[in-house]
Amino acid sequence: MYDSFYGLSARPFQLTPDPRFWFESATHRTAMSYLGYGLAQGEGFIVITGEVGSGKTTLVGHVLQSIDPARLTAAKLVTTQVGDADLLRLVADAFGVAIASPAKSDALSAIENFLHEEARAGRRSLLIVDEAQNLDFSALEELRMLSNFQLGESPLMQIFLLAQPEFRKTLASPDLEQLRQRVIATHHLEAMLPEEIGPYIQHRLRLVGWQNDPHFTPDAFDALWRASAGVPRRLNGVASRLLLYGAVEEKHQLGGEDVANVVEDMGLSTDALSAELPAAASVAPPVSEPAAVAEPAAMEAETAFDPVVPPVALADVWSDQSHNDLPPEAEVAFETTPEAPADSVADAAPVDAEPLTLVDDAVPARAIDDGQVAALQARIDALEARGVEQDAAIRRILGLLIQWVEQDGDAPASAATIAANRAA
């Protein structure tokens, strides 16, 4: 109803997670830095926790839109209230793997064979497990065992765990010491800051054709933060009802009093609407040295758990096959404008290119002449060509080695074949 009244092409505040409406708040920008760092390592577990409605699922949806499906096969599990054997069957089904029988051994064998096939095809495998707080210890141990599958020195699968805050205490259990040692990055999604509410509301509205109708007064944004505590899903619920209220009342300007009326109509407490807003907090960028995962005792604290990692753009993770060789100290400039679209994989610079460092906005940019641009483009073209050659060589050698191992009683002939191919 309100979408037609205000001339919107769709409803901007649906409760269902939608990656199209991705908004890069301070906490979500930090989470993307952790995810970029974790993906660059190509192994282990990455853990993202947050309250209900904090945007974990939308974050993962944005990640999946930012990666190259030609180089990574991703699968997602949502139903996690299962035991270890059922979990393996769900993993196999998520990757589209057929299992010969209900036996656990058959499930493990089928999954391992699939991961080997993906590696031979030059693709990595990523498993995303949502609502991980519902997994029991035996299921978490099965996930750890899956992360042990390797082809030579290279891991075959990486795992993202998305969970509510209580999972942090679960992970701190002494029974999960081995799993905890494989966690390479983790982040807890906080609520949005008061000063981010206005940009968030306007960002989502612009995506559906908003032309400043309705107009929001500053006190409306303040009241929306108080009513939602900065939690995205709560904010969407109140904002949607606010637009409906505005359409019913035929209002083209919405203020704090309108938000109060909506909150009261929704049966929510209005006490928070009179609370003082917290002072604006500056968010420091992650430092460039990753820290070790905290010990169990320290992990109970909210801030002690997170290993600090450098920001890495997701698109740069897929610009080269040698992900494990990406230096941890390499920093890539991270986009901070909420309305700006994510960089595409096709536009990503090769990993071997000069790293881009974060630049102070106060420093004026130097002019770049056409000669510098041409030289830089030539270098990029050369690096891309070298990457293609290296990729083809690695795949050819892996194929020959696999053929040699799988042949029975013909090792000398296989070795000669490899030598001949190297000479060629």
N, C-alpha and C positions, 0 to 999 in steps of 0.2 A: 504493500500500500504506500509506504512512505517513499519508496524508490520512484514511483511514478509522480508523486506530488513534487519531489525535489528534482525530477529529471535525471535520475541516476540509472545507469544501465544494468545494475545488479545490486544486491544487498551487500554492503561492505563489511558488515560486522557479524557474519555467521559464526556460530560456535564451533562448527566443524573446521579442523585445521586445513588451511589452504596455502600452499607455498607461493601462490601468486601474490599474496599480501605480505610477503616477508618484509619485516621492518628491522633494521639493524640498530637496536638499542645498545647501550654500553655493554650490558651483560651478554647480549647475543653476539656482539662483535668479538668479545673476548672468547666466547665459546667457539666461534668460527676459527679463531687463531689456534686454539687448542686442537680442534679437529684437523686443521691444515697441517699442524705439526705432526699429529698422530698419523695422518695418511701418508705424510712424507716418510715416516719410518717404515711403513709397510708391514708391521707386525704387532702382536700383542693386543691388548684391550684398551679401548677408550671409553670412559665412563662420564656420562652427562646426567646430573640429577637436577631436580627442580620440583617445586610445589605443583599440585594439580592445576593445569591451565597456564603454566608458565611459558609454554611455547616449545616444549621439547620435540613434539611431533612435527611442528612446522619447521623447526631447525633442521631436522633430518630430511624433510621434503626438499628444503632448499639445498642441502648437501647433495642429494641425489640428482637435482637439476644442474649442479655445478660440475659434475664429474663426467668423464668420457666413458660411455658404455662399451666402446670398442676395446677399452683397456681394463675395464673392471666389471665384474659380474656381481651385482648386489641383490641380496634377498632380505626380507624383513619378516620378523615374527612378532605378532601382537598378542596372541593367546599364550600365556606363560604359566598358568596354574596347572602344570603337568609335571610328571616325574621324568627321570633321566631317559628311559627308553622311549617314552612318547615324545620327548623333546627331540631326540635324534630323528624320529620319523617326521616331525614337523620341519626340521631343518632340511631333510631330503626333499620333502614336498615343496618347500619354499624355493629351492634351487631347481625344481623340476626333475628330480632324480627318482627313477623307479627302483623299488626295493623288491628283491626276489621273495622274501618271506618276512614275517613279523619279528624274526630273530634280531636281537641287538647287533650281533656280529655282522649280519648281512647289511644292516643300515650303515654301520661304520665303514664296511668295505665299499659300499656303493658311493658314499660321500667322499671317501678318499680317492676313489677312481675318478670321480667327477672333478675334484680339485686338481688332480694331476693332468687331466685333459685340458682344463682351463689354463693351467700353467704352460702346457705345451703350445697352446694357441696364443700365448703371449698376454694372457689376461690374469689379473689378480681377482681374488674373491673376497667379498665383504658381507658379513652377516650382521644385521641390525636387529637387536632384541629389545623390543619396547616392553614397558612394565616389568622390568627385570626384578623389582622388589618382590614379585610373586614366586620367583624361582626358589626351590629348596636347595640345600647344599649339594645334593647328589646331581641335580641338573646343572648347577654351576660348575661342578667338577667335570661333567661331560663337555661343557663348553671349553673348559681349559684343555681337555684332551684333544678336542678338535683343533685348537690353536697350535698344537704340537706337530701337526702334519707338515712335512717339509719335502721339498725337492732339492736334494743336495743341501746347500746352506741357506736356501731361501724358504721362508714360511709360505704356506699355501693359502692361508686365510687370516683375515683380520676381523675383529669383532667389536661392534659398538654396543654398549649397554646403556639404555635409557631407563631411568628409574626415579621414583619419588625419594624424598630425603632420607627415609628410614633405611634405604639400601646402603647408605654410607656406614651405618653401624653393622649391618650384615657383612659388608666387605671387610670390616675391621676385625672380624672374628678370627681367632687363632686357627680355626679349622680351614680357613681359606687363605692361608699364608702363601701357598704356591700360586694361586690365582692372583693375589694382590701383587706379587712380584712381577707379574706380566702386565700390569696396568701401566701404560706409558704416558697417559695424559688423562686428566679429569677436571671437570668444572661444574660448579653449582650455579644454576640460573637464578639470579636474584630478581626481585620485582623491578619494574621500570621506575625511573626517577620522575619526580613531578614535572621537571622541565621537558621531559620526553613525551608527555601525554598529548600536547598540542600537535607536534610533528607526527606522532603516530596516528591520531585521528585524521589529520589532513592528508597524510600519505595514503591511507586506505580509501578515503573519499575520492581523491584524485584518480585512483585506479578505476573508478566506476563513473568518471565523467563529472565530478563535482565542480560547479562554477561559483563557489562561495555562497551557495544557497542550500542550507541555512548558514548564516554567519554565527560563529561561536565567540562569545566574549571571553576574556582571560579568566574571569572567575568561574566560567563553565568548565574550563580545563582543570582548574584547581579542585573544583567539586568532584569532577570525574575521577581524579586521582584519589581523593579521600574516600569516595564510595567504593573504589575497586582495589585500593591499596597497591595499585600499580601492576596487578596480575592481569596479563593480557586477556584471558578468557572472561574474567569478571568484567573487565573494562568493555569488552565486546558486548556482553549482555546488557550493561547499563546504557551504552551508547546506542544500541539498537532500539531499546525502549525509549530513549530520549528522542530519536528521530521519529518514531511512531507517535509519540506524544506531540511533537512539533507539527506533524502532518495533521493529526486530529484537531489540534487547536489552530491550525493554519498559521503557524509562526514561521517567520523567516530569519529570526534571530533567537538564539538560545543562550541563556545565561545560567548562573549558579542557582538561582531560584527555581528554574525549570528542572535542573538536575535534582534538587531537593524534592520536588513534587514527584518525580519519577521514582526516586529511591523509596519514598513513602508508599507510592502505589505498588511497588514490588514487594512490600512487606519487609524491607531491609531496615536495619538500624540507621537512624539519622544522626547518631551521636558523633560518628567519625567526621561528619561534614563540618563540625565546628573545631576540629583539631587543627593545630598549627602545622604548616608544611615544614618538612625537614629542610635544612640548609642545602643548597646545591653542592653536590660532591663532585670533585674532579676525579676522573678515572685514569689512573696511571697505566701506560702501556706495559705489556709484559716485558720483563727483562730478557736478555738473550741467552741466559744460562739455565737449562732445565735442571730442576732440583729433584732429588730422589723422592719416591713416594713415602709418605709419613708412616711411622710405626703405628701399630694398632692403638696405643694409648693416645697418640697425638691426633689420630684421624677422627676422633670424636668431636674435636673442635671444628667449627665451620671453615676456618681459613687454613688450618694446618694441613688439610688433605691435599690441596691442589699443588701439583708440581708446576712450577712456572716455566713457560715455554715461549719461544719466539713466535711472532705472528708469521704465518705462511699462507699465501693465497691458495685456495683449493685448486684453481685452474693450473697453477704451476706444478702441482703434484703430478699431473698427467702429461707434462711436456717431454718427459723422458722415461724410458723403461727402468733406468737404474735408480729407483726411488730410494733404496737403502743407502746410496752414496751421497744423498743430499746433505750438505753440511748443516748441523743444527744451528750454527751461527748465522746462516743466510737469512736476511730479513727482506720481506717483500712488502711494499707499501700497501696498506689495507684501506679500502674505500670506507669513508666515514659518513657520506651523505646518504640518508635513508632512502631518498627517492631514486638514487642511481641504481641501475640494474647491475646484477653480478656480471663480472668479466666472463666472457665465453671461453671455452676451452680452446677454440680455434685461435683466439687472440693472445693466448698465454705465451710468455717468453720461455725459451728452453731453460732447463735447470742450470746448464753450464754458462748461461749468459751472465753478465755483470749483475750482482744483486742490487736491487733498488732499496735504498735506505729511507726511513721515515724523515720527512723534511719539515722543518719549522715553517708554518705559514707566514711568519713575519719576514722570512728571507726572500728577496725577489728572485724570480727564476731568471737564469741566464739565457740569452737568445741563442738559438741553434740555427746555423746556416744550412743551406741545402747540401753542401759538401759533407757536413757531419751526419746529416740524415741519411744520405746515400751510403756513406761508409758504414753506419750502424746497420742499415738494411742489408748490405752485402755480408756483414758479419753474421747477422741473424740467419740469412739464407745458407751460409756455409755451415753454421752449427746445426741447422735443421737437416741439411743433407748428410752431415756426419752422423747425426742421430739415427736417420733412416738406415744408413749403411750398418751401423752398430747393431741396430735392432734386427736386421735381416741376418747378420752374421751370428748373433746369439741364438736366434731361432734355428738356423741351419745346424749349428754345432749341437744344440740340445736335441734336435731331432735325430742326428746321427748317433749321439751317445745313447739315447733311449732305444734306438733300433739295435745297437750293439748289445745292450744289456738284455733285451727281450729275445734275441736270437739264441737258439740252443746249439751249442757245440760248434759255433762258427766264429769264434772270437778273432782268429787271425785274419779271416776274410773281412770281418767288419773293421778291424784296425786298418787294413789296407785300403778299404773304401774311404775311411776318414782321412787317411793320408792323401789319397788321390783328390778328394774334395778340397782339402786345404791347398794343394798345389794348384788346383783350378781356380 
